[in-house]
Amino acid sequence: MKKRIRSLILVTLLCTPFTLLAQQKKQKFEPEELANPLMGTDSKVSLSNGNTYPAVAVPWGMNLWTPQTGKMGNGWAYTYDADKIRGFKQTHQPSPWMNDYGQFVIMPVTGKLRFDQDARASWFSHKSEVAKPYYYSVYLADHDVTTEFTPTERAAQFRITYPKSDSSFIVIDALDKGSFVKVIPGENKIVGYTTKNARSNPVDFKNHFVIYADKPFTIAYTWHDSTLVKDKLEMSADHAGAIVGFKTVKGEQVNLRVASSFISLEQAELNLKRELAQDNFEATKQKAKSLWNEAMSRITVEGGTDEQMRTFYSCLYRTLFFPHKMYELDASGNPVHYSPYDGKVYPGFRFAGTGFWDTFRALYPFLNLAYPSINKEMQAGLVNDYKEGGWLPEWSSPGYANIMIGNNSASVVADAYMKGLRGYDIDKLYEALLHGANNEGPITAVGRAGAPYYNKLGYVPYDVKINENAARTLEYAYDDFAIYQLAKALNRPQEEINLYAKRSQNYRNLYDPATGLMRGKNSNGTFQSPFNPFKWGDAFTEGNSWHYSWSVFHDVQGLIDLMGGRQNFVAKLDSVFTLPPVYDESYYGSVIHEIREMQIANMGQYAHGNQPIQHMIYLYNYAGAPWKAQYWVRETMHRMYQPTPDGYCGDEDNGQTSAWYVFSAMGFYPVTPAVNQYVIGAPLFKKTTIKLENGKTFVIEAPSNSRENLYVQKATLNGKKHEQNWISHEDILKGGKLKFEMGAKPDTSRGTQESAAPYSFTNDRTATQHLK
């Protein structure tokens, strides 16, 4: 009996409010633990399931770190099917296709003194690998070593656990193309620089690094190429490296403190002292984890499956890397940066490692909604790009990379200003937009290739040896709309406003009534012939006419009218999914991975794995069939994304494909950047909470949401009936609640009125007046 009484007292104590409170405190939401950095790593040249690598960094950090399974210099730095690790690389790589810049490698080795990348490589298993946004650990079987690392913005800490050995080493590989290392045994220190870069030929480019160990070196050598040099502690060569060694006891941990700088070795030392201070490994790890928790907790989702939660936060993690900071803080704490355009150091912000062709669509609009303060820095950085290089970078890697098309800096600049960002030189950015819109650059990927033709004829002709001409025309027309929007906001001269309003309608010049699709046009006004709408490339970019015909982001109603009205337009949208995934790859001479990814997706001609068509699903909302958008949005989220190594359906591309998922899971998408509207789809979770930087909170609720209940039956905004197929940026910033009633059957009456449609230039009377 006494035992029963004691048990009851114990149960009572366990259930006190104090105990429950303690339990609740332990249950702090940790979205950073749900993110899987290995999502998308099961990729290869011929088929991308993301083409990602496990990036360990802090949000927008200058440096990222990753295990390297591929050959040094190979853009496929880490692939999930690999079984050996060659080193741990500081990286700035946006994608395998862009490759890397400023990279160097650290690799622990035991036994034989091995520094060649193949000889030092070690077998590993994913079973002995831990990958978090803020931390990585792996067991290197050949060396009986566990390597851990954790980052700051410009520095990192390594913790290497060795076996008992009189031959424990650390290899430093500064890679080829011109590098330098120096070992300073009296300070347990290694310094050096790498000049390796892949894309943009930056001027006087060096990434300076400094490494401190907490254990004295008993061996210190340098090496170059395949030659070990035992009598020199300093090495400058095409391919330079160092190796230091010591005896270790079983389980001994050797700690490395590492930092780098694009400015100087002295700045690298300053970065290390400022960011690591006296912190040990665990302190740095906890700070990095806290930064991710703070950033990712801006958006809280509830009421989804475990897989959906993990997918959402894995995607959110990917949106918070690029562009990465290229600026550093001087001794007074002021931002300074190396310029790739002339090799000099200037005050102010700078970012690098992103392509606007990908990211103007959703990534930058996402930053403007959820993280505007970082994009304010990015916009200030674009001002510096223009001042120092003469152009805005459509692809920065870290300077001007000659790849992809468009002049989509116009969208990136205009959307930020239209969404309320201030505090940088917008007049200088507007000047940069006009310069880019009316001039061909020194390379085809800055300014506008074919600008004289476009400005004279209203399109880039098919027959003047400018590749991807139809795609360029369509993107230039949208970019002109973005300039038009910004020109109005800045009260520019009316003649200027009218000019860009008119140019925004140039998409009409490529519409072919005979096929109901966009088609290349010759300089004499005739359409290209023969024409195969399934032909990839040629007049289009990484897609075909079925993909690019929807690239009229700013005037969907105008496109509806061209296609013969709403019914025809909806039927045309339907055809994308019902057509077979046939293709003509003759322009490329082989099947590129984007084609293969469309083919195997079993979604007809819908190629979600690449950017041009990602907004298309939402266009049903403009034509009175929002339930079809709801179906295909949910279907795409369900089928095309998982939190697994093969979890994407194509290149992730600097956060863009992830941003599509994050927006769509919340329930809306920015079809038209530079317009303050988000087009409504179908929320994935029962509840999403956005903590805005202005201190307000916006909640999206869908209590009856489920896999089956994917159709919107009713919507209310702050308790009032919401009939529109869009919600404004301003309504979200005010805070409040958007509530959806969801059901298993489509409501074919809600959102069908023309008044429910999102913005189109054609429906904007003020806009159309500028055409006169």
N, C-alpha and C positions, 0 to 999 in steps of 0.2 A: 504493500500500500504506500509506504514511504517513497519507494522508487517511482510509483505512478505520480505522486505529488511533485517530486523533484522534476520529473519529465514535463509535467504541466507547467511548472514555474519556468523551466528552460524554454519551452515553446513560447510562453507568454513574453519572456525577455527578448527572444528572437524576433518577435512580431511587434516590438515597440516602434513608435514613430521614428526614434533615433536610428534604429537599425535599418528601417526602410529607407530613411534619408541617406544613410551611408551606402546602401545598395544602389540607390538612384545616382549618387555621385560617381560610383564606380562605372555606371553605364553611360558615361560621357560618349556622345556620338563621335565616331572616328572615321569619317569618310575616306581618309588617306589609307586606312587599312583595307578598304574595299577595292581600291584601285589595283589593277593587275598590270604592271609594267611590261609583262610578257605578251599582253594582248597584241596580236598583229605581227609577232616575230616569226611565225611559221610561213616564211615567204621566200621567193626566189625570183630570178630575172623573168622567168616565163609566166609566173603566176603570183600576184601579190595578194596576200591576206592581211595587208596593212603596210608592209615594208617598214616596220618600226624596229626599234631596238630598246632594250630596257634602260631608259634614260633616268639616271639618278641625279637629281639637281634640286634646287629650290625654284619656285615659280619665277620665270623669266630670268633665271640666273645667267651670268655671263658664260659660265662653264657647265657642261654636263659631263657625267662619267658613265662609262659602260664597259662591261666585259667584251672583249674582242675575240670572236671565234673565226672570223674571216682573215684572209691575208691582209697585212698592213697595206693601206692604200685602197683596198677593196671597199666600195660603197656599202656592200652588204656586211656591215661590221659584225652583226650578231644574227645568226639564224637558228631557229629553235631546233632544227634537225641536226645541228653540229654536235660533235662529241668532244671537241678539244677547245681550250681557251689559250690564246697566245699572249694575252696581256690585258691590262686594265687601262683604258684609254680616256684621256680628257678629250672631249669632242665638242664640236659646234655644228655637227652635221644635221641639216634640215631633213634630208631624205637620201636614200642610196643613189638616186639619180643625180643629185647635186654633189654627192660625196662630201668631203670634209675640208676644214681649214683649221690650222693652228693646233693640230693634234700631237700628242706625245703619249708614251706608254710606260707603265710601271708593271713589273712582273717579278714575283718572288720565285726563287729556284733553290733546290737543294741537291746535294750530291755532286754531280759533275758541273763544272763551270760552263754553262751554256747560255749564249745570248742571242744566237740566231733564232728567228721567230718560230721556225719549225722545230728546232732542237729543244727550245725551252717550253714548247706547248705541252699542256697537260690534259689528260682525260678528266672529264667532269660529268656529273649527272644532275638532272633537274631535281632529283630527290634530295640532293645536298645543296640546293640553291635557294636562297631567299631573296626576292626582289620586291622592294617597296619604293615608292617615289623618293623617299629620303634615305634609303639604306639598301646596301647589297652585300650579300655574303655567299661564298661558294667554297667548296672543298676541292682542292687541286690534288687529285689522287697520285699523280706521278711524283709530286714533291712532298706529299703528306703535310700539306699546308692549307690552312683556312685563311682566306683573304676577305676582309670586310672594308667597306668605305662608306663615308657619309659626307655630304657637301655643305658648303655655304655658297654665296653668290659667286665668289672668285677664288675660293680655296676649298680644301677638302682634308679630311683625316683618313688615314689608312690604319688598320690594325691587322697585323699579320701574325698568325699563331704558327710557330715552327715546331718541328719534332726535335729530338736530341740529335744534334749533328755538328760536326766540326767544319761543315761546308754548307752553310746557309748564305744565300745571296739575295740581292735585289738588283734587277736589271732595269736600267733606264734607257729607253729607246726614243731618240728625238727624230726618228724617221729620216727619209731621204729628201732630196731637193734642196739641201743646204741646211746644216744644223750644227750645233755647238753644245758641248758639255764641259763642265769643270767640276772636279771633286775637291772638296776642301775638308780633309780628314779631321783637322783640329776643331772644326765646328760641327762635325757630323752632318755635313751639308753638301748638296749637289745643286749646281745651277746650270742653266743652259737656255737655248732657244731652239725653236723649230720654225722653218719658213714654209712648210708644206701647205699647199692649198690647191684646190681642184678646179675652180670655175672662173674667177673674175680677175686674176692677175693684179692683186692689190699692190700698191707701190710701197717698197721698203717694208714689207710685211714680216713681222716676227712675233711669235708668242713666247715671251720670256717666262721661264719657270724657276722656282726655287723649292727645294725639298730638304727638310730637316728630319733626321732620324733621332730617336731617343737612345740609341745604342752605338757606341764607338765602332768604327770600321777597323777590322784587322787586315782586310784586303781592300785595295782600291785600284781599279784599272779603268782605262778607257778602251774604246774599240771603234773601228770604222769599217763599214761594209762587212766583210767576213773575217777581219783581222783583229785579234786581241793585241793590245798595246800595254805592256806591263810597266813601262818606265815613263809614262806620261799621264799626268792627272788632268790634262786639258786637251781637248780634241775639237778641231774644226774640220769638217769634211762634208762631202755630199750626204753621207749617212753616218752620223756620229751617235755614240752611246757611251754609257758607263756601266760598271758593275762593281758593287761593293759587297763585302762579305764579313762574316763573323761566326763564332761558335754559338750554338744555342742549346739550351736544355729542353727537355720535353715539355711542351705546353707554353714555352716562353713567347710572350707577345712583344713584338717590335712595332712601335708606332711611328708613322710618318705624318708630317705636317707639310701640306703642299699648297702652293698658290701660284698664280700666273698673272701676266699683264701683257696687253698688246702695246703698251707704252714703253716700258723699260724694266730692267731687273730691279731697280730701286723701287719702282711702283709695285712690283710683285711682292717685294718684302713688306711694303706698306700694307698691301692688301692682306697679307698673311697676318701681320700683327693686329690689324684692325678687326678682322673677321674671326680669327681663331683665339686671339688674346691668350688667356691662360686656360682655356677650356680643354678638358680631356675629350676623348672620343665620345663618351656617352653624353656629355654636355652638348657637343656639336650635333650629335644625332637627335637629341631631344629638341634642340632649337629648330632643326630642319623639319622634324615631324610637326612641330607647332606651327611653322609657317604654312605647311600644307594643310593642316587642320583649319587654320584661319581662312585660307583662301578657298578651300573646298566647302567649308561650312556656310559660305555665302548662299549656297543653294542646298536645301534639305528636301529630300524626297522620301515619301512614306507610302506604304500600302502597295508595294510591288513585290514580285518574287525576289528571292535571293539573287538569281541570275540577272534580273533587270537592275537591281541595285548595284551589282558589281559592274555591269556594263555601263551604267550611267556614270559612275564615279571613275571608271577607267577612261571613259571618253572625256570627262571633265578634266582629269589629270592631263590628258594630251592637249587640251586647249590652252594650257597655261605655261607653255615652253617658248613658243616662237611668236614673234621675233624675240631673240634673246638680247640682253643688255650687252652693248659693246662699250659702254662708258664705265669709267672708274672714278674713284673719289680721291682727290689730291690730299696733301697733308692738312689742308684747311677744311676738308670735307666737301669741297665743291666738285661737281661733276666735270670730268674731262674725258676726251676720247681721242684715240688714234683714228685718222682718216685714211681710208684705203685709196682715196683719189689722188693724194699728193704725198702721203707718208708723214704728214705733220700731225702735231698734237694741238687740239683746239678745246676751248671750254664748251661745256654743254653736253646734252644727251645725244646718244646715238644707239640704234638697234640694228640688228642684222639677222639674216637667216630665214627669210620668208619670201614667198612669191605671191604677189597680189592677184594673179590670175586665179589662184586657188582660193585665197583667204578673204577677198573682198566680199564674197557671197554671204558668209555666215560668221566667220571667226571674228572679223573686226566689228560687225554689229553686236556680237556677243560681248566683246570687251566693252563696247559703248554702253551696254545695258548693265552688266554685272561688275565690271572692273574699269570704270572710266578713268580713274586716276593714272593707271599705267598707260592707257592709250594717250592721255594728255602728254606724258613723257615721250611716247612714240611719235606723236605729231610734231613736237619740238625737235625731235631727232630728224624728222623728214625735212624740216627747215634747214638743218645743218647739212644734210645730204645735198640739197639743192645749192646752197651757198658754196659748198666745197667741190662738188662734182659737176654742177651745171644742169643736172637733171634729177628728177625723182627716180628712185630705184624700183623698177617693176619687179625685179628679182634681185635681192641683196644676198651675196654669198662670198665674202662680206661686202664686196663692192658690186658694181654692175655686172650681172651675169647675163650672157646673151642666150636666153632661153624663154620660151613661151611668148604669148602675144598679148595685145591689148594695151590699153593706157589706163589701167584700172586703179592707179594711184588717185585718179579723179574721184572714184567711188570712196576710197579709203579716207581721203581728206574731207570730202563733202559730208559723208555720213557722220563723221565725228562732230563736225560743226553743227549739223542739223540736229544732232542728238544732245546738243547743249554744252559740248566741251569748249572751254575757253582757257586763256592764259598762255597762249603761244602766238607766234606771228602768222596769223591766218592770211594777212594780205600778201606776205611773201609766198605762202603756199598757193594762193590763188594765182599769183604771177607764175609760179612753177607749173600750174595746171595749164594755163594758156600757152606757155612755152612748149610744153609736151604735146599739146593738142594740135599745134600748128607747124610742127617741125619734125623731120626725120632725125633720129639720133645718130651718134657715131657707130652704134650697133643697132640691130633691128629691135632689140628688146627694151630700148628706152625711146621716149618720144613716140611717134607713130610711123611705122613703116607704111609707105604709100600715102602719106598725108597730102601731098599735092593732088594726087588723083582723087582722094576722098573729098577734099574741100572743093574741088572743081566739079566732079561728076556726082558726088553724093554716095559713092561707094569705091572700094578698092577693086579694080578690075581683075578678072580671072586670067587674062591673057598678057599681063605685063611682067610676068616672072616674079611676082610677090606671092609667096606661098601662103596658104590658109587665108586667102583674101576674103572669103565670105564671113568667116568667123571674125576676122579683124573688123569688117564693116559693122557687124552686129554689135560687137563690144564697143567700138568707137561711138556708135549711136547712143548706147546706154551711157557711156562715159560723158558724152556731150550733155545728156540730161542731167547728170550729176553736177557738171559745171554750171548748167542753167540754174539748178536749185541753189547752188552756192552763190552765184551771181546775184540772184534775187535777194538772198539773205544779206549780202554785203552791199546792197543798194548800188550795184554797178550801173553804168550807163545803159539806157533802154536799148540802144542799138546792139550792144553786146549781149544782153539778155535775149533779145529776139534771135540773134544769130545762132545761139546754142539751142534755143527752143526748136528752131527749124532743123538744125542738124540732128537733133534727137529723133527726127522722123525718117532718117535715112535708111532705117531698117526696111521701110516699104519698098525701096528700090530693088531688093533682092527677093521679094515674094513672087513666086511663080504661080499664077492662078491655075495653070494646067495641072500641076501636081499638088497644089495646096501646101507647098513646102518652100523653104528658103533654098536658093540656088545661086551658084556663081554666075556673074554677069561679065561679059566682055566689054572692052572699052568703047565699042561701037553701039552698045545698048542691047545687044542680043544676049540671050542666056547661053551659058556653056553647053556644049553638046559634044558627045552624048552625056547624059546625066543619069547617074545611078544613085538614088537616095540612100542606098546601103553602103556606099563607098566611104571608107574611113580616110581621114586626112584629105589631101588634095585641097579643096576649097575650105575645109574645116580643120579644126584642131582636136586631135585625139577623140574623134567622134565622127558622126555622119550627119546628113541633113535631118534625119529624124530626131537627133539629139539637139542640134543647134537651132532648129526652127522655132524653139520656145524661148530663145534668148532675147526677148523683148521685155525685160524685167519691168520697165517703166510705163509700158503702154499695152497691157494685155488686152484691153478693150479694142484698141486699134488692130491688134492681131486677130481678135475675134471677128471684127468686121471684115477684115481681109479674107478670112476663112469662110465667110458666108453666114455668120451669126452663131448664136450660142449652141444650137443643136449640132451644127456641123463641127464646131470647135470641140465640144465634148466627145463627139464620135472620133475626132482626130486624136484626142488624148487617149481615148480607149484603145485606139489602134496600136499605140506604142506598146501596150501590154499584150495585145492579142496577135500581133505579128510574130512570125517565127524569128529566132535570133540569127538570121542570116547576115552575112557580111561580105564585103569586098575589100581585101587587104592589099590590093595590087599597088597602091601608092607607097606602101611601106616595104613591099617585097617579101613580107612574112607576117605572121599573126602576132601582133604586139600583145602584151599582157592585158591591156585594157579591153581588147576585143575578146580574148578568151574569158575574161571575168564576166562580161556581159553574156556570153554564150552559155556559160554553165550556171548562171543565176536562175534560170527558168522564170524570167520575168519579161520575155519577149525582147523588144528593143530598148527596154529601160535599163540603162547602164549606170546604176547608182555608184559603182566603184570609181567613177570619174566625175569631175565637177560640173561639166556643162549642163547636165540634165537634172541635177539634184533638186532644183526648185520646182520642176515641172509638175509634180503631184499636186502642189498647192494651187495650181492654176484652175482647177475645177471650181474653186471658190469664186472666181471671176465670172463664171458662166452659169451660175445657178445650180450647181451640182456638188455642194460641199460634202455630202455623204460619201462621194467617191474619193475625195481627198482623204477623208477620215479612214476609209478602208485601206487605201494604199499606203498611207503614212504608217499605220499600225502594222500592216503586212511587211513593210520594209524594215521597220524596227525589229520585228519578230524574227524575220528570216535572215537579214543581212548583218546583224550585229550579235556577237556573243563575247563574254569576257574571257576568251580563250586565245591561245597562240594563233589560231586561224580565224580570229573573231571579226575581222573586217572583210569587205567584199571587193577590195581594191586598195590603192594607195591611200593611206590616212592623210598625208599631205598637210603638214604643218598646222594641224588642228581643225582644218575645214570639215573633213568628213565626220570628225568627232563633234564639232559644233552643230552640224546638221542633226545629229542624234540628240544632243543636249537640248537644243531648241524644240525639236519635235516631241521629245519626251515631256517637256513642260507644257506643250499644247499649242505652240505657235511658231512661226518662222518668218524671217525678214526677206521676203521675196524681192523687195525693192529697196536696197540700201540707198540712203539719201532721201527717203520718205519715212516719216515717223509712224509707220504702221507695221504691225506684225500680223500675218495671215494665219487664221486659226485652223488647226488640224484636229487631232484627237489626243488629249493628254494620256500619258501612259500610266501615271501613278494616281492613287487616290488623293494624295495631297502633295503639293510642291510649295515650298516657302522660299522666296527670294529676299534676302537681306540686302537692301540697296545701300549704296554708299552715302546717300543723303539721310540715312537713319530711318527711312520708312521701310515697311515690309509689305510685300505683295504676295498673296496666297492664291494658288490655283487649286481648287477642290473638285474632285470627281468621285464622290463616296461610293457609287455603285460600279466603279470601273472594274473591268475584268478582261480576260482574253476574249470573251464572247461579247461583252458590253462595250463595244468600241465605237458606237455611233452616238453623236451628240443629239439629244432630244430637246434640250432647253439649255440656255445659258443666261446667267444673271451677273451683272457687274455691280458690286456693292448693293446687292438686293434688288436692283432694277433690271428688268428684262433686257437682254442684249441680243439684238437680232442680226447685227453686222457679222460678216465673216472675217472680221479683223478687230484688233484692239490697238489703241494708240500708245506710243511710247510715253506720252505725257500722263495717260491714265495709270500706267504701271508705276511711274515715278511718284505719283501722288500716294501710292500705297493703297491697300484695299484687298478686295477678294473677287476673283473671277470663278464662278461656280458653274459646273456642268452637271446636268442630269444625263447619264449615259444609258444606252439600251442596246439590245441585241439586234434590233432591226433598224434600218435607216429611216430617218424622218425626211421624206422627200418634199416636204413643204417648207421647212425652216431654211432660211438663208437663200431662198430662190429669187427674191425680188432684186431688181437691178440696184436698188438703193443699198442692198447688203454687200455689194461687191467692194473689194478694196480699191485703192487708188489706181487710176489709169490716167495718163496724160490726156487722152482723148476726151475723158469725162470732166476734165478740169477746165472750166470756161476761161479762167484767168490765163491758163497755159496756152490754150488754143488761140487766144487773142494775139499772142506773140508770134503767131505764124503769118499774120496778115502783113 
